[in-house]
């Protein structure tokens, strides 16, 4: 059972990393670390960008749940 949780954790972490990298639109390290190249204008996510964001949130929640379950099962 522990091996299954480890495999699922690895798969989720790879998918989560890919989704996060897809959302960074060539803003460089400045935007990645919190710099604001947009002049302070807040943008609304629409279309594909919104879908990517929602999938990223779902993957993060799933990763957290698997991590908590794997710790509780291993005890």
PQR file of N, CA, C, O and H, with PARSE charges and radii, in Angstrom:
ATOM      1  N   UNK A   1       0.823  -1.199   0.000 -0.4000 1.5000
ATOM      2  CA  UNK A   1       0.000   0.000   0.000 -0.0000 2.0000
ATOM      3  C   UNK A   1       0.858   1.251   0.000  0.5500 1.7000
ATOM      4  O   UNK A   1       0.518   2.241  -0.647 -0.5500 1.4000
ATOM      5  N   UNK A   2       1.976   1.210   0.726 -0.4000 1.5000
ATOM      6  CA  UNK A   2       2.851   2.383   0.794 -0.0000 2.0000
ATOM      7  C   UNK A   2       3.469   2.675  -0.564  0.5500 1.7000
ATOM      8  O   UNK A   2       3.672   3.833  -0.928 -0.5500 1.4000
ATOM      9  H   UNK A   2       2.252   0.406   1.252  0.4000 1.0000
ATOM     10  N   UNK A   3       3.768   1.611  -1.315 -0.4000 1.5000
ATOM     11  CA  UNK A   3       4.358   1.798  -2.648 -0.0000 2.0000
ATOM     12  C   UNK A   3       3.354   2.481  -3.570  0.5500 1.7000
ATOM     13  O   UNK A   3       3.734   3.326  -4.380 -0.5500 1.4000
ATOM     14  H   UNK A   3       3.603   0.670  -1.019  0.4000 1.0000
ATOM     15  N   UNK A   4       2.095   2.129  -3.457 -0.4000 1.5000
ATOM     16  CA  UNK A   4       1.060   2.754  -4.283 -0.0000 2.0000
ATOM     17  C   UNK A   4       0.965   4.251  -3.981  0.5500 1.7000
ATOM     18  O   UNK A   4       0.850   5.065  -4.897 -0.5500 1.4000
ATOM     19  H   UNK A   4       1.786   1.442  -2.799  0.4000 1.0000
ATOM     20  N   UNK A   5       1.013   4.609  -2.700 -0.4000 1.5000
ATOM     21  CA  UNK A   5       0.978   6.024  -2.340 -0.0000 2.0000
ATOM     22  C   UNK A   5       2.200   6.763  -2.869  0.5500 1.7000
ATOM     23  O   UNK A   5       2.095   7.916  -3.288 -0.5500 1.4000
ATOM     24  H   UNK A   5       1.107   3.948  -1.956  0.4000 1.0000
ATOM     25  N   UNK A   6       3.356   6.111  -2.852 -0.4000 1.5000
ATOM     26  CA  UNK A   6       4.566   6.745  -3.370 -0.0000 2.0000
ATOM     27  C   UNK A   6       4.478   6.969  -4.876  0.5500 1.7000
ATOM     28  O   UNK A   6       4.874   8.022  -5.376 -0.5500 1.4000
ATOM     29  H   UNK A   6       3.441   5.175  -2.511  0.4000 1.0000
ATOM     30  N   UNK A   7       3.963   5.985  -5.591 -0.4000 1.5000
ATOM     31  CA  UNK A   7       3.818   6.126  -7.039 -0.0000 2.0000
ATOM     32  C   UNK A   7       2.829   7.234  -7.378  0.5500 1.7000
ATOM     33  O   UNK A   7       3.085   8.051  -8.263 -0.5500 1.4000
ATOM     34  H   UNK A   7       3.641   5.130  -5.185  0.4000 1.0000
ATOM     35  N   UNK A   8       1.699   7.261  -6.675 -0.4000 1.5000
ATOM     36  CA  UNK A   8       0.699   8.303  -6.907 -0.0000 2.0000
ATOM     37  C   UNK A   8       1.276   9.678  -6.562  0.5500 1.7000
ATOM     38  O   UNK A   8       1.010  10.652  -7.267 -0.5500 1.4000
ATOM     39  H   UNK A   8       1.491   6.597  -5.957  0.4000 1.0000
ATOM     40  N   UNK A   9       2.056   9.767  -5.494 -0.4000 1.5000
ATOM     41  CA  UNK A   9       2.678  11.041  -5.118 -0.0000 2.0000
ATOM     42  C   UNK A   9       3.641  11.531  -6.194  0.5500 1.7000
ATOM     43  O   UNK A   9       3.672  12.720  -6.511 -0.5500 1.4000
ATOM     44  H   UNK A   9       2.272   8.976  -4.921  0.4000 1.0000
ATOM     45  N   UNK A  10       4.420  10.620  -6.752 -0.4000 1.5000
ATOM     46  CA  UNK A  10       5.364  10.999  -7.803 -0.0000 2.0000
ATOM     47  C   UNK A  10       4.625  11.484  -9.046  0.5500 1.7000
ATOM     48  O   UNK A  10       4.989  12.501  -9.636 -0.5500 1.4000
ATOM     49  H   UNK A  10       4.394   9.654  -6.495  0.4000 1.0000
ATOM     50  N   UNK A  11       3.583  10.751  -9.440 -0.4000 1.5000
ATOM     51  CA  UNK A  11       2.810  11.145 -10.620 -0.0000 2.0000
ATOM     52  C   UNK A  11       2.152  12.503 -10.408  0.5500 1.7000
ATOM     53  O   UNK A  11       2.196  13.362 -11.288 -0.5500 1.4000
ATOM     54  H   UNK A  11       3.287   9.925  -8.961  0.4000 1.0000
ATOM     55  N   UNK A  12       1.534  12.699  -9.227 -0.4000 1.5000
ATOM     56  CA  UNK A  12       0.880  13.976  -8.938 -0.0000 2.0000
ATOM     57  C   UNK A  12       1.890  15.127  -8.897  0.5500 1.7000
ATOM     58  O   UNK A  12       1.598  16.225  -9.371 -0.5500 1.4000
ATOM     59  H   UNK A  12       1.498  12.001  -8.512  0.4000 1.0000
ATOM     60  N   UNK A  13       3.071  14.879  -8.335 -0.4000 1.5000
ATOM     61  CA  UNK A  13       4.063  15.948  -8.258 -0.0000 2.0000
ATOM     62  C   UNK A  13       4.567  16.346  -9.641  0.5500 1.7000
ATOM     63  O   UNK A  13       4.800  17.527  -9.902 -0.5500 1.4000
ATOM     64  H   UNK A  13       3.308  13.987  -7.950  0.4000 1.0000
ATOM     65  N   UNK A  14       4.738  15.362 -10.534 -0.4000 1.5000
ATOM     66  CA  UNK A  14       5.161  15.678 -11.903 -0.0000 2.0000
ATOM     67  C   UNK A  14       4.079  16.469 -12.628  0.5500 1.7000
ATOM     68  O   UNK A  14       4.371  17.467 -13.286 -0.5500 1.4000
ATOM     69  H   UNK A  14       4.550  14.403 -10.323  0.4000 1.0000
ATOM     70  N   UNK A  15       2.830  16.023 -12.508 -0.4000 1.5000
ATOM     71  CA  UNK A  15       1.721  16.740 -13.148 -0.0000 2.0000
ATOM     72  C   UNK A  15       1.565  18.146 -12.593  0.5500 1.7000
ATOM     73  O   UNK A  15       1.312  19.089 -13.342 -0.5500 1.4000
ATOM     74  H   UNK A  15       2.593  15.212 -11.973  0.4000 1.0000
ATOM     75  N   UNK A  16       1.715  18.289 -11.288 -0.4000 1.5000
ATOM     76  CA  UNK A  16       1.599  19.602 -10.658 -0.0000 2.0000
ATOM     77  C   UNK A  16       2.702  20.541 -11.134  0.5500 1.7000
ATOM     78  O   UNK A  16       2.453  21.717 -11.397 -0.5500 1.4000
ATOM     79  H   UNK A  16       1.921  17.523 -10.679  0.4000 1.0000
ATOM     80  N   UNK A  17       3.908  20.024 -11.242 -0.4000 1.5000
ATOM     81  CA  UNK A  17       5.023  20.831 -11.742 -0.0000 2.0000
ATOM     82  C   UNK A  17       4.771  21.282 -13.174  0.5500 1.7000
ATOM     83  O   UNK A  17       5.013  22.440 -13.517 -0.5500 1.4000
ATOM     84  H   UNK A  17       4.110  19.069 -11.029  0.4000 1.0000
ATOM     85  N   UNK A  18       4.287  20.369 -14.009 -0.4000 1.5000
ATOM     86  CA  UNK A  18       4.000  20.719 -15.402 -0.0000 2.0000
ATOM     87  C   UNK A  18       2.921  21.788 -15.485  0.5500 1.7000
ATOM     88  O   UNK A  18       3.038  22.734 -16.264 -0.5500 1.4000
ATOM     89  H   UNK A  18       4.091  19.429 -13.730  0.4000 1.0000
ATOM     90  N   UNK A  19       1.875  21.641 -14.686 -0.4000 1.5000
ATOM     91  CA  UNK A  19       0.787  22.623 -14.718 -0.0000 2.0000
ATOM     92  C   UNK A  19       1.260  24.000 -14.258  0.5500 1.7000
ATOM     93  O   UNK A  19       0.855  25.016 -14.824 -0.5500 1.4000
ATOM     94  H   UNK A  19       1.781  20.872 -14.053  0.4000 1.0000
ATOM     95  N   UNK A  20       2.098  24.038 -13.255 -0.4000 1.5000
ATOM     96  CA  UNK A  20       2.619  25.324 -12.776 -0.0000 2.0000
ATOM     97  C   UNK A  20       3.494  25.970 -13.841  0.5500 1.7000
ATOM     98  O   UNK A  20       3.410  27.176 -14.072 -0.5500 1.4000
ATOM     99  H   UNK A  20       2.427  23.213 -12.796  0.4000 1.0000
ATOM    100  N   UNK A  21       4.337  25.165 -14.491 -0.4000 1.5000
ATOM    101  CA  UNK A  21       5.204  25.710 -15.524 -0.0000 2.0000
ATOM    102  C   UNK A  21       4.420  26.180 -16.743  0.5500 1.7000
ATOM    103  O   UNK A  21       4.841  27.123 -17.413 -0.5500 1.4000
ATOM    104  H   UNK A  21       4.406  24.185 -14.304  0.4000 1.0000
ATOM    105  N   UNK A  22       3.294  25.547 -17.045 -0.4000 1.5000
ATOM    106  CA  UNK A  22       2.460  25.993 -18.155 -0.0000 2.0000
ATOM    107  C   UNK A  22       1.837  27.365 -17.893  0.5500 1.7000
ATOM    108  O   UNK A  22       1.517  28.091 -18.834 -0.5500 1.4000
ATOM    109  H   UNK A  22       2.952  24.781 -16.501  0.4000 1.0000
ATOM    110  N   UNK A  23       1.667  27.717 -16.630 -0.4000 1.5000
ATOM    111  CA  UNK A  23       1.039  28.992 -16.295 -0.0000 2.0000
ATOM    112  C   UNK A  23       2.003  30.161 -16.338  0.5500 1.7000
ATOM    113  O   UNK A  23       1.573  31.309 -16.449 -0.5500 1.4000
ATOM    114  H   UNK A  23       1.927  27.127 -15.866  0.4000 1.0000
ATOM    115  N   UNK A  24       3.304  29.894 -16.253 -0.4000 1.5000
ATOM    116  CA  UNK A  24       4.303  30.957 -16.324 -0.0000 2.0000
ATOM    117  C   UNK A  24       4.503  31.288 -17.785  0.5500 1.7000
ATOM    118  O   UNK A  24       5.043  30.475 -18.536 -0.5500 1.4000
ATOM    119  H   UNK A  24       3.654  28.961 -16.163  0.4000 1.0000
ATOM    120  N   UNK A  25       4.080  32.466 -18.200 -0.4000 1.5000
ATOM    121  CA  UNK A  25       4.099  32.836 -19.619 -0.0000 2.0000
ATOM    122  C   UNK A  25       5.325  33.655 -19.975  0.5500 1.7000
ATOM    123  O   UNK A  25       5.192  34.822 -20.344 -0.5500 1.4000
ATOM    124  H   UNK A  25       3.642  33.126 -17.590  0.4000 1.0000
ATOM    125  N   UNK A  26       6.488  33.093 -19.877 -0.4000 1.5000
ATOM    126  CA  UNK A  26       7.684  33.786 -20.323 -0.0000 2.0000
ATOM    127  C   UNK A  26       7.959  35.071 -19.582  0.5500 1.7000
ATOM    128  O   UNK A  26       8.599  35.969 -20.129 -0.5500 1.4000
ATOM    129  H   UNK A  26       6.596  32.145 -19.577  0.4000 1.0000
ATOM    130  N   UNK A  27       7.500  35.185 -18.362 -0.4000 1.5000
ATOM    131  CA  UNK A  27       7.710  36.398 -17.604 -0.0000 2.0000
ATOM    132  C   UNK A  27       9.093  36.489 -17.002  0.5500 1.7000
ATOM    133  O   UNK A  27       9.450  37.515 -16.422 -0.5500 1.4000
ATOM    134  H   UNK A  27       6.980  34.455 -17.917  0.4000 1.0000
ATOM    135  N   UNK A  28       9.878  35.437 -17.128 -0.4000 1.5000
ATOM    136  CA  UNK A  28      11.212  35.434 -16.555 -0.0000 2.0000
ATOM    137  C   UNK A  28      11.164  35.206 -15.062  0.5500 1.7000
ATOM    138  O   UNK A  28      10.098  34.990 -14.486 -0.5500 1.4000
ATOM    139  H   UNK A  28       9.588  34.604 -17.599  0.4000 1.0000
ATOM    140  N   UNK A  29      12.326  35.256 -14.444 -0.4000 1.5000
ATOM    141  CA  UNK A  29      12.402  34.996 -13.009 -0.0000 2.0000
ATOM    142  C   UNK A  29      11.793  36.128 -12.193  0.5500 1.7000
ATOM    143  O   UNK A  29      11.379  35.911 -11.054 -0.5500 1.4000
ATOM    144  H   UNK A  29      13.192  35.432 -14.912  0.4000 1.0000
ATOM    145  N   UNK A  30      11.734  37.308 -12.744 -0.4000 1.5000
ATOM    146  CA  UNK A  30      11.130  38.425 -12.012 -0.0000 2.0000
ATOM    147  C   UNK A  30       9.673  38.174 -11.697  0.5500 1.7000
ATOM    148  O   UNK A  30       9.234  38.365 -10.563 -0.5500 1.4000
ATOM    149  H   UNK A  30      12.070  37.484 -13.669  0.4000 1.0000
ATOM    150  N   UNK A  31       8.919  37.744 -12.702 -0.4000 1.5000
ATOM    151  CA  UNK A  31       7.510  37.429 -12.467 -0.0000 2.0000
ATOM    152  C   UNK A  31       7.351  36.187 -11.623  0.5500 1.7000
ATOM    153  O   UNK A  31       6.438  36.102 -10.802 -0.5500 1.4000
ATOM    154  H   UNK A  31       9.275  37.588 -13.623  0.4000 1.0000
ATOM    155  N   UNK A  32       8.229  35.223 -11.817 -0.4000 1.5000
ATOM    156  CA  UNK A  32       8.139  33.975 -11.066 -0.0000 2.0000
ATOM    157  C   UNK A  32       8.335  34.224  -9.580  0.5500 1.7000
ATOM    158  O   UNK A  32       7.732  33.540  -8.752 -0.5500 1.4000
ATOM    159  H   UNK A  32       8.971  35.291 -12.484  0.4000 1.0000
ATOM    160  N   UNK A  33       9.170  35.192  -9.233 -0.4000 1.5000
ATOM    161  CA  UNK A  33       9.456  35.483  -7.831 -0.0000 2.0000
ATOM    162  C   UNK A  33       8.623  36.627  -7.278  0.5500 1.7000
ATOM    163  O   UNK A  33       8.881  37.095  -6.169 -0.5500 1.4000
ATOM    164  H   UNK A  33       9.660  35.747  -9.905  0.4000 1.0000
ATOM    165  N   UNK A  34       7.633  37.082  -8.028 -0.4000 1.5000
ATOM    166  CA  UNK A  34       6.717  38.074  -7.490 -0.0000 2.0000
ATOM    167  C   UNK A  34       6.829  39.446  -8.112  0.5500 1.7000
ATOM    168  O   UNK A  34       6.112  40.361  -7.708 -0.5500 1.4000
ATOM    169  H   UNK A  34       7.424  36.702  -8.928  0.4000 1.0000
ATOM    170  N   UNK A  35       7.699  39.616  -9.076 -0.4000 1.5000
ATOM    171  CA  UNK A  35       7.797  40.906  -9.754 -0.0000 2.0000
ATOM    172  C   UNK A  35       6.556  41.160 -10.577  0.5500 1.7000
ATOM    173  O   UNK A  35       5.881  40.220 -10.996 -0.5500 1.4000
ATOM    174  H   UNK A  35       8.282  38.873  -9.405  0.4000 1.0000
ATOM    175  N   UNK A  36       6.249  42.422 -10.810 -0.4000 1.5000
ATOM    176  CA  UNK A  36       5.030  42.759 -11.536 -0.0000 2.0000
ATOM    177  C   UNK A  36       5.396  43.488 -12.815  0.5500 1.7000
ATOM    178  O   UNK A  36       5.746  44.668 -12.783 -0.5500 1.4000
ATOM    179  H   UNK A  36       6.798  43.186 -10.470  0.4000 1.0000
ATOM    180  N   UNK A  37       5.318  42.794 -13.937 -0.4000 1.5000
ATOM    181  CA  UNK A  37       5.639  43.413 -15.220 -0.0000 2.0000
ATOM    182  C   UNK A  37       4.411  44.053 -15.848  0.5500 1.7000
ATOM    183  O   UNK A  37       4.531  44.731 -16.868 -0.5500 1.4000
ATOM    184  H   UNK A  37       5.033  41.835 -13.963  0.4000 1.0000
ATOM    185  N   UNK A  38       3.247  43.858 -15.271 -0.4000 1.5000
ATOM    186  CA  UNK A  38       2.002  44.365 -15.853 -0.0000 2.0000
ATOM    187  C   UNK A  38       1.637  45.754 -15.398  0.5500 1.7000
ATOM    188  O   UNK A  38       0.561  46.240 -15.744 -0.5500 1.4000
ATOM    189  H   UNK A  38       3.149  43.307 -14.442  0.4000 1.0000
ATOM    190  N   UNK A  39       2.479  46.410 -14.644 -0.4000 1.5000
ATOM    191  CA  UNK A  39       2.187  47.765 -14.207 -0.0000 2.0000
ATOM    192  C   UNK A  39       1.141  47.842 -13.112  0.5500 1.7000
ATOM    193  O   UNK A  39       0.539  48.898 -12.920 -0.5500 1.4000
ATOM    194  H   UNK A  39       3.353  46.016 -14.363  0.4000 1.0000
ATOM    195  N   UNK A  40       0.908  46.767 -12.395 -0.4000 1.5000
ATOM    196  CA  UNK A  40      -0.024  46.796 -11.278 -0.0000 2.0000
ATOM    197  C   UNK A  40      -1.469  46.548 -11.657  0.5500 1.7000
ATOM    198  O   UNK A  40      -2.357  46.711 -10.820 -0.5500 1.4000
ATOM    199  H   UNK A  40       1.397  45.909 -12.552  0.4000 1.0000
ATOM    200  N   UNK A  41      -1.729  46.161 -12.891 -0.4000 1.5000
ATOM    201  CA  UNK A  41      -3.101  45.895 -13.318 -0.0000 2.0000
ATOM    202  C   UNK A  41      -3.415  44.436 -13.046  0.5500 1.7000
ATOM    203  O   UNK A  41      -2.693  43.543 -13.491 -0.5500 1.4000
ATOM    204  H   UNK A  41      -1.007  46.028 -13.571  0.4000 1.0000
ATOM    205  N   UNK A  42      -4.484  44.199 -12.321 -0.4000 1.5000
ATOM    206  CA  UNK A  42      -4.891  42.835 -12.012 -0.0000 2.0000
ATOM    207  C   UNK A  42      -5.661  42.270 -13.197  0.5500 1.7000
ATOM    208  O   UNK A  42      -6.581  42.903 -13.713 -0.5500 1.4000
ATOM    209  H   UNK A  42      -5.071  44.924 -11.960  0.4000 1.0000
ATOM    210  N   UNK A  43      -5.271  41.065 -13.622 -0.4000 1.5000
ATOM    211  CA  UNK A  43      -5.924  40.430 -14.761 -0.0000 2.0000
ATOM    212  C   UNK A  43      -6.907  39.383 -14.289  0.5500 1.7000
ATOM    213  O   UNK A  43      -6.739  38.795 -13.220 -0.5500 1.4000
ATOM    214  H   UNK A  43      -4.524  40.550 -13.203  0.4000 1.0000
ATOM    215  N   UNK A  44      -7.928  39.153 -15.085 -0.4000 1.5000
ATOM    216  CA  UNK A  44      -8.895  38.099 -14.819 -0.0000 2.0000
ATOM    217  C   UNK A  44      -8.541  36.896 -15.671  0.5500 1.7000
ATOM    218  O   UNK A  44      -8.286  37.030 -16.868 -0.5500 1.4000
ATOM    219  H   UNK A  44      -8.064  39.631 -15.953  0.4000 1.0000
ATOM    220  N   UNK A  45      -8.524  35.723 -15.058 -0.4000 1.5000
ATOM    221  CA  UNK A  45      -8.246  34.499 -15.811 -0.0000 2.0000
ATOM    222  C   UNK A  45      -9.475  34.111 -16.614  0.5500 1.7000
ATOM    223  O   UNK A  45     -10.592  34.104 -16.096 -0.5500 1.4000
ATOM    224  H   UNK A  45      -8.731  35.614 -14.086  0.4000 1.0000
ATOM    225  N   UNK A  46      -9.258  33.786 -17.889 -0.4000 1.5000
ATOM    226  CA  UNK A  46     -10.365  33.372 -18.748 -0.0000 2.0000
ATOM    227  C   UNK A  46      -9.925  32.222 -19.629  0.5500 1.7000
ATOM    228  O   UNK A  46      -8.739  32.068 -19.918 -0.5500 1.4000
ATOM    229  H   UNK A  46      -8.351  33.791 -18.309  0.4000 1.0000
ATOM    230  N   UNK A  47     -10.867  31.428 -20.047 -0.4000 1.5000
ATOM    231  CA  UNK A  47     -10.618  30.368 -21.001 -0.0000 2.0000
ATOM    232  C   UNK A  47      -9.641  29.317 -20.512  0.5500 1.7000
ATOM    233  O   UNK A  47      -9.787  28.768 -19.420 -0.5500 1.4000
ATOM    234  H   UNK A  47     -11.831  31.552 -19.811  0.4000 1.0000
ATOM    235  N   UNK A  48      -8.640  29.048 -21.341 -0.4000 1.5000
ATOM    236  CA  UNK A  48      -7.666  28.005 -21.047 -0.0000 2.0000
ATOM    237  C   UNK A  48      -6.867  28.323 -19.793  0.5500 1.7000
ATOM    238  O   UNK A  48      -6.542  27.424 -19.016 -0.5500 1.4000
ATOM    239  H   UNK A  48      -8.521  29.494 -22.228  0.4000 1.0000
ATOM    240  N   UNK A  49      -6.547  29.601 -19.591 -0.4000 1.5000
ATOM    241  CA  UNK A  49      -5.785  30.002 -18.402 -0.0000 2.0000
ATOM    242  C   UNK A  49      -6.563  29.683 -17.125  0.5500 1.7000
ATOM    243  O   UNK A  49      -5.975  29.239 -16.139 -0.5500 1.4000
ATOM    244  H   UNK A  49      -6.811  30.331 -20.221  0.4000 1.0000
ATOM    245  N   UNK A  50      -7.859  29.902 -17.136 -0.4000 1.5000
ATOM    246  CA  UNK A  50      -8.693  29.604 -15.972 -0.0000 2.0000
ATOM    247  C   UNK A  50      -8.760  28.100 -15.735  0.5500 1.7000
ATOM    248  O   UNK A  50      -8.702  27.642 -14.593 -0.5500 1.4000
ATOM    249  H   UNK A  50      -8.336  30.262 -17.937  0.4000 1.0000
ATOM    250  N   UNK A  51      -8.884  27.329 -16.822 -0.4000 1.5000
ATOM    251  CA  UNK A  51      -8.934  25.875 -16.707 -0.0000 2.0000
ATOM    252  C   UNK A  51      -7.630  25.328 -16.145  0.5500 1.7000
ATOM    253  O   UNK A  51      -7.649  24.463 -15.269 -0.5500 1.4000
ATOM    254  H   UNK A  51      -8.931  27.701 -17.750  0.4000 1.0000
ATOM    255  N   UNK A  52      -6.490  25.824 -16.640 -0.4000 1.5000
ATOM    256  CA  UNK A  52      -5.194  25.405 -16.115 -0.0000 2.0000
ATOM    257  C   UNK A  52      -5.070  25.715 -14.633  0.5500 1.7000
ATOM    258  O   UNK A  52      -4.558  24.904 -13.861 -0.5500 1.4000
ATOM    259  H   UNK A  52      -6.475  26.526 -17.352  0.4000 1.0000
ATOM    260  N   UNK A  53      -5.539  26.884 -14.242 -0.4000 1.5000
ATOM    261  CA  UNK A  53      -5.497  27.296 -12.840 -0.0000 2.0000
ATOM    262  C   UNK A  53      -6.335  26.365 -11.971  0.5500 1.7000
ATOM    263  O   UNK A  53      -5.893  25.953 -10.899 -0.5500 1.4000
ATOM    264  H   UNK A  53      -5.955  27.542 -14.869  0.4000 1.0000
ATOM    265  N   UNK A  54      -7.536  26.033 -12.425 -0.4000 1.5000
ATOM    266  CA  UNK A  54      -8.413  25.154 -11.653 -0.0000 2.0000
ATOM    267  C   UNK A  54      -7.855  23.734 -11.564  0.5500 1.7000
ATOM    268  O   UNK A  54      -7.966  23.088 -10.521 -0.5500 1.4000
ATOM    269  H   UNK A  54      -7.895  26.368 -13.297  0.4000 1.0000
ATOM    270  N   UNK A  55      -7.256  23.246 -12.652 -0.4000 1.5000
ATOM    271  CA  UNK A  55      -6.640  21.920 -12.614 -0.0000 2.0000
ATOM    272  C   UNK A  55      -5.459  21.909 -11.654  0.5500 1.7000
ATOM    273  O   UNK A  55      -5.244  20.931 -10.938 -0.5500 1.4000
ATOM    274  H   UNK A  55      -7.166  23.771 -13.498  0.4000 1.0000
ATOM    275  N   UNK A  56      -4.690  23.002 -11.640 -0.4000 1.5000
ATOM    276  CA  UNK A  56      -3.555  23.103 -10.724 -0.0000 2.0000
ATOM    277  C   UNK A  56      -4.016  23.055  -9.274  0.5500 1.7000
ATOM    278  O   UNK A  56      -3.396  22.385  -8.448 -0.5500 1.4000
ATOM    279  H   UNK A  56      -4.865  23.796 -12.222  0.4000 1.0000
ATOM    280  N   UNK A  57      -5.092  23.756  -8.959 -0.4000 1.5000
ATOM    281  CA  UNK A  57      -5.648  23.736  -7.601 -0.0000 2.0000
ATOM    282  C   UNK A  57      -6.094  22.318  -7.232  0.5500 1.7000
ATOM    283  O   UNK A  57      -5.820  21.845  -6.129 -0.5500 1.4000
ATOM    284  H   UNK A  57      -5.596  24.300  -9.630  0.4000 1.0000
ATOM    285  N   UNK A  58      -6.779  21.647  -8.157 -0.4000 1.5000
ATOM    286  CA  UNK A  58      -7.255  20.283  -7.894 -0.0000 2.0000
ATOM    287  C   UNK A  58      -6.085  19.322  -7.675  0.5500 1.7000
ATOM    288  O   UNK A  58      -6.134  18.476  -6.783 -0.5500 1.4000
ATOM    289  H   UNK A  58      -7.002  22.031  -9.053  0.4000 1.0000
ATOM    290  N   UNK A  59      -5.036  19.453  -8.485 -0.4000 1.5000
ATOM    291  CA  UNK A  59      -3.863  18.589  -8.317 -0.0000 2.0000
ATOM    292  C   UNK A  59      -3.159  18.858  -6.989  0.5500 1.7000
ATOM    293  O   UNK A  59      -2.671  17.930  -6.344 -0.5500 1.4000
ATOM    294  H   UNK A  59      -4.995  20.141  -9.210  0.4000 1.0000
ATOM    295  N   UNK A  60      -3.105  20.122  -6.580 -0.4000 1.5000
ATOM    296  CA  UNK A  60      -2.473  20.454  -5.304 -0.0000 2.0000
ATOM    297  C   UNK A  60      -3.255  19.852  -4.141  0.5500 1.7000
ATOM    298  O   UNK A  60      -2.666  19.332  -3.194 -0.5500 1.4000
ATOM    299  H   UNK A  60      -3.501  20.876  -7.104  0.4000 1.0000
ATOM    300  N   UNK A  61      -4.576  19.924  -4.215 -0.4000 1.5000
ATOM    301  CA  UNK A  61      -5.413  19.340  -3.156 -0.0000 2.0000
ATOM    302  C   UNK A  61      -5.258  17.819  -3.138  0.5500 1.7000
ATOM    303  O   UNK A  61      -5.173  17.215  -2.068 -0.5500 1.4000
ATOM    304  H   UNK A  61      -5.055  20.346  -4.984  0.4000 1.0000
ATOM    305  N   UNK A  62      -5.221  17.198  -4.323 -0.4000 1.5000
ATOM    306  CA  UNK A  62      -5.048  15.750  -4.400 -0.0000 2.0000
ATOM    307  C   UNK A  62      -3.685  15.335  -3.857  0.5500 1.7000
ATOM    308  O   UNK A  62      -3.577  14.326  -3.160 -0.5500 1.4000
ATOM    309  H   UNK A  62      -5.290  17.688  -5.192  0.4000 1.0000
ATOM    310  N   UNK A  63      -2.647  16.105  -4.169 -0.4000 1.5000
ATOM    311  CA  UNK A  63      -1.307  15.801  -3.670 -0.0000 2.0000
ATOM    312  C   UNK A  63      -1.269  15.898  -2.148  0.5500 1.7000
ATOM    313  O   UNK A  63      -0.679  15.044  -1.486 -0.5500 1.4000
ATOM    314  H   UNK A  63      -2.735  16.925  -4.734  0.4000 1.0000
ATOM    315  N   UNK A  64      -1.886  16.921  -1.599 -0.4000 1.5000
ATOM    316  CA  UNK A  64      -1.945  17.086  -0.145 -0.0000 2.0000
ATOM    317  C   UNK A  64      -2.694  15.934   0.509  0.5500 1.7000
ATOM    318  O   UNK A  64      -2.268  15.416   1.541 -0.5500 1.4000
ATOM    319  H   UNK A  64      -2.366  17.614  -2.137  0.4000 1.0000
ATOM    320  N   UNK A  65      -3.813  15.533  -0.092 -0.4000 1.5000
ATOM    321  CA  UNK A  65      -4.601  14.426   0.461 -0.0000 2.0000
ATOM    322  C   UNK A  65      -3.810  13.119   0.438  0.5500 1.7000
ATOM    323  O   UNK A  65      -3.833  12.364   1.409 -0.5500 1.4000
ATOM    324  H   UNK A  65      -4.159  15.954  -0.930  0.4000 1.0000
ATOM    325  N   UNK A  66      -3.110  12.851  -0.666 -0.4000 1.5000
ATOM    326  CA  UNK A  66      -2.312  11.626  -0.759 -0.0000 2.0000
ATOM    327  C   UNK A  66      -1.171  11.656   0.248  0.5500 1.7000
ATOM    328  O   UNK A  66      -0.849  10.631   0.851 -0.5500 1.4000
ATOM    329  H   UNK A  66      -3.092  13.465  -1.456  0.4000 1.0000
ATOM    330  N   UNK A  67      -0.560  12.816   0.435 -0.4000 1.5000
ATOM    331  CA  UNK A  67       0.534  12.926   1.404 -0.0000 2.0000
ATOM    332  C   UNK A  67       0.032  12.657   2.827  0.5500 1.7000
ATOM    333  O   UNK A  67       0.691  11.953   3.594 -0.5500 1.4000
ATOM    334  H   UNK A  67      -0.822  13.648  -0.054  0.4000 1.0000
ATOM    335  N   UNK A  68      -1.120  13.210   3.177 -0.4000 1.5000
ATOM    336  CA  UNK A  68      -1.689  12.987   4.504 -0.0000 2.0000
ATOM    337  C   UNK A  68      -2.086  11.526   4.683  0.5500 1.7000
ATOM    338  O   UNK A  68      -1.836  10.940   5.737 -0.5500 1.4000
ATOM    339  H   UNK A  68      -1.655  13.781   2.555  0.4000 1.0000
ATOM    340  N   UNK A  69      -2.699  10.938   3.671 -0.4000 1.5000
ATOM    341  CA  UNK A  69      -3.102   9.532   3.747 -0.0000 2.0000
ATOM    342  C   UNK A  69      -1.886   8.606   3.860  0.5500 1.7000
ATOM    343  O   UNK A  69      -1.913   7.626   4.605 -0.5500 1.4000
ATOM    344  H   UNK A  69      -2.903  11.413   2.815  0.4000 1.0000
ATOM    345  N   UNK A  70      -0.835   8.917   3.127 -0.4000 1.5000
ATOM    346  CA  UNK A  70       0.341   8.045   3.176 -0.0000 2.0000
ATOM    347  C   UNK A  70       1.004   8.099   4.549  0.5500 1.7000
ATOM    348  O   UNK A  70       1.536   7.094   5.020 -0.5500 1.4000
ATOM    349  H   UNK A  70      -0.812   9.713   2.522  0.4000 1.0000
ATOM    350  N   UNK A  71       0.978   9.253   5.188 -0.4000 1.5000
ATOM    351  CA  UNK A  71       1.550   9.354   6.540 -0.0000 2.0000
ATOM    352  C   UNK A  71       0.672   8.604   7.536  0.5500 1.7000
ATOM    353  O   UNK A  71       1.185   7.914   8.416 -0.5500 1.4000
ATOM    354  H   UNK A  71       0.546  10.070   4.806  0.4000 1.0000
ATOM    355  N   UNK A  72      -0.644   8.733   7.404 -0.4000 1.5000
ATOM    356  CA  UNK A  72      -1.529   8.067   8.366 -0.0000 2.0000
ATOM    357  C   UNK A  72      -1.549   6.548   8.178  0.5500 1.7000
ATOM    358  O   UNK A  72      -1.731   5.817   9.152 -0.5500 1.4000
ATOM    359  H   UNK A  72      -1.061   9.294   6.689  0.4000 1.0000
ATOM    360  N   UNK A  73      -1.367   6.064   6.960 -0.4000 1.5000
ATOM    361  CA  UNK A  73      -1.367   4.622   6.713 -0.0000 2.0000
ATOM    362  C   UNK A  73      -0.042   4.001   7.174  0.5500 1.7000
ATOM    363  O   UNK A  73      -0.023   2.859   7.633 -0.5500 1.4000
ATOM    364  H   UNK A  73      -1.220   6.658   6.170  0.4000 1.0000
ATOM    365  N   UNK A  74       1.052   4.738   7.057 -0.4000 1.5000
ATOM    366  CA  UNK A  74       2.369   4.177   7.393 -0.0000 2.0000
ATOM    367  C   UNK A  74       2.578   4.045   8.901  0.5500 1.7000
ATOM    368  O   UNK A  74       3.534   3.395   9.323 -0.5500 1.4000
ATOM    369  H   UNK A  74       1.036   5.666   6.685  0.4000 1.0000
ATOM    370  N   UNK A  75       1.734   4.627   9.708 -0.4000 1.5000
ATOM    371  CA  UNK A  75       1.881   4.528  11.167 -0.0000 2.0000
ATOM    372  C   UNK A  75       1.349   3.262  11.694  0.5500 1.7000
ATOM    373  O   UNK A  75       1.398   3.028  12.902 -0.5500 1.4000
ATOM    374  H   UNK A  75       0.958   5.155   9.365  0.4000 1.0000
TER
END
